[in-house]
Amino acid sequence: IDFLQKLGPKQAEEINVHFPDPNNPERYEILIRELGGIDIFLVATGSDDGHIAMCGPGTPLDSKTKIVELPETIREHNFHRYQSAFKNNIENVPKNGISIGLGTIMNAKRLIFIAHGAEKAKMVGILKKAKSFNKNYPVTFLWSAIGKTELYVDEAAAGELR
């Protein structure tokens, strides 16, 4: 959103950005279909619990866009990463968010997974060992989209693969 605030209204309109409506998250699914689907979805994972797009452990593989209760691991991660934005108080970190579901992400035509840094090594290792979807680690949903997924892992994130 900071990126969009730096753009003028005309520039933001030209890049055609859409966000889910917190009052009607289901409408986002309809909009995606009306626009022809998602061509490319850039995937990253949480380093502590393998969350994807705020889809924490226990998220079903067929989940869709919805309001979710944020797992404490996500709230803590966001707090430590952006403390000043939350006025150095974890109570200012939202407890809920809008998440595009794993099922919606999986419907994208192409998935690009990027893992950068040593803090991602644990999840890269879990992903490699899983061989199929494990609801305890949402990142493993990538095994269900194997034919259209590209993985890019830097040396530090690949630490446990050696």
Buried (B, 14 or more C-beta within 10 A) or exposed (E): EEEEEEEEEEEBEEEEEEEBEEEEBEEBBEEBEEEEEBEEBEBBBBBBBBBBBBBBBEBBBEBBBBEBEBBBBBBBBBBEEEBEEBEEEEEEBEEEBBBBBBBBBBBBEEBBBBBEEBBBBBBBBBBBEBEEBBEEBBBBBBBBBEEBBEBEBBEBBBBBEE
